[in-house]
Amino acid sequence: MKTLIVERDERGVVSVQLNRPEKKNAIDYRMFQDLLEVFDEMSRSDTDRVLVLSGACGNFSAGADLGVGGDTPDRQQLAHMRFYGPVALALHQLPQPAIAKIRGVAVGAGLNLALGCDLIAAAPSARLSETPRAWPRP
């Protein structure tokens, strides 16, 4: 997987590291797809026992990467948020416990991903933030 580092050990620990350090691990469409694939794979596994979710290079996630693609920003944001639902649901429905290991920033969709875990371990460097509604109100 291009956007994730996935490691499994002999005890059944699945370590998933968000891996877009140049963007503070902002979650783009590809990463949403990769996360969904890992969560679906884990839900069918007899050997995976726990998920540990973290971010590469000192940050958990700067949230959804809304600056990619050719559409207008409003369309990008809507498309990202529509895809986030199935990822959040797959994480919620995992039969294994999920642990978020937060260092650095955890913002918006990144923080929501962490909040979807069963346990959060936050380092002293952790900075958590939700973002206001991103698109214009009618």
C-alpha positions in Angstrom: 0.0 0.0 0.0 1.3 3.4 -0.9 -0.2 5.5 1.9 0.0 3.1 4.8 2.7 1.0 6.4 1.0 -2.2 7.6 2.9 -4.7 9.8 1.6 -7.8 11.5 3.5 -9.6 14.3 3.3 -13.2 15.6 1.1 -12.1 18.5 -1.7 -10.8 16.1 -0.9 -7.1 16.5 -1.6 -5.2 13.3 0.3 -1.9 13.2 -1.1 0.5 10.7 0.9 3.7 10.2 -0.5 6.6 8.1 2.3 7.4 5.8 2.1 10.8 4.1 4.6 12.7 6.3 5.1 15.4 3.7 1.4 16.3 4.3 1.4 15.6 8.0 -0.4 12.4 7.1 -3.4 14.2 5.7 -5.9 11.6 4.5 -6.4 11.6 0.7 -8.8 9.5 -1.3 -6.1 6.8 -1.8 -5.5 6.6 2.0 -9.3 6.3 2.7 -9.4 3.4 0.2 -6.3 1.7 1.8 -7.7 2.1 5.3 -11.0 0.5 4.2 -9.1 -2.4 2.6 -7.1 -3.0 5.8 -10.2 -2.8 8.0 -12.1 -5.2 5.7 -9.2 -7.6 5.7 -8.9 -7.6 9.5 -12.6 -8.2 10.0 -12.2 -11.5 8.1 -9.0 -12.6 9.8 -8.7 -15.3 12.4 -5.2 -14.3 13.4 -5.4 -10.5 13.8 -6.0 -9.7 17.4 -5.6 -5.9 17.8 -5.2 -2.8 15.6 -2.7 -0.1 16.5 -3.2 3.0 14.4 -0.5 5.7 14.3 1.1 8.3 12.0 4.5 8.5 10.5 7.2 11.1 11.4 5.7 12.6 14.5 2.2 13.4 13.5 -1.0 11.4 13.6 -3.0 13.1 10.9 -3.7 16.7 9.7 -7.2 15.6 8.6 -8.7 15.1 5.2 -6.5 16.3 2.4 -8.9 18.6 0.6 -6.3 20.1 -1.8 -6.1 17.3 -4.3 -8.0 16.7 -7.5 -9.4 18.9 -10.2 -12.9 19.6 -8.8 -13.9 22.8 -6.9 -13.1 22.7 -3.2 -16.7 22.2 -2.2 -17.0 19.1 -4.4 -13.7 17.7 -3.1 -14.8 18.1 0.5 -18.2 16.5 -0.1 -16.5 13.6 -2.0 -14.0 13.0 0.9 -16.7 13.2 3.5 -18.9 10.7 1.7 -16.1 8.2 1.5 -15.2 8.8 5.2 -18.5 7.2 6.3 -17.7 3.6 5.1 -14.2 3.9 6.6 -15.5 5.0 10.0 -18.2 2.3 9.9 -15.6 -0.4 9.0 -13.4 0.7 11.9 -16.4 0.7 14.3 -17.4 -2.8 13.2 -14.0 -4.4 13.6 -14.3 -7.4 16.0 -10.8 -6.6 17.3 -10.0 -3.8 19.6 -8.4 -0.7 18.0 -5.9 1.6 19.7 -4.9 5.1 18.3 -1.4 6.1 19.2 -1.3 9.9 18.8 1.8 12.1 18.5 1.8 15.6 17.0 -1.4 16.8 15.3 -4.7 14.9 15.1 -7.1 17.2 13.3 -10.6 16.9 11.8 -11.0 13.6 10.0 -7.7 12.4 11.5 -9.0 13.1 15.0 -12.3 11.5 14.2 -10.5 8.4 13.0 -8.7 8.2 16.4 -12.0 8.8 18.3 -13.4 5.8 16.4 -10.9 3.6 18.2 -11.5 1.8 21.5 -8.6 3.4 23.2 -6.5 6.5 22.6 -2.9 6.8 23.8 -1.8 10.4 23.4 1.8 11.6 23.9 2.6 14.9 25.5 3.2 16.3 22.0 -0.4 15.5 20.9 -2.4 18.4 19.7 -6.1 17.6 19.0 -8.5 19.8 17.1 -11.8 19.6 15.3 -12.4 21.9 12.3 -15.5 24.0 11.8 -17.9 23.2 9.0 -15.7 23.6 5.9 -18.2 24.5 3.1 -20.4 27.5 2.9 -23.8 27.5 4.6 -26.8 27.9 2.3 
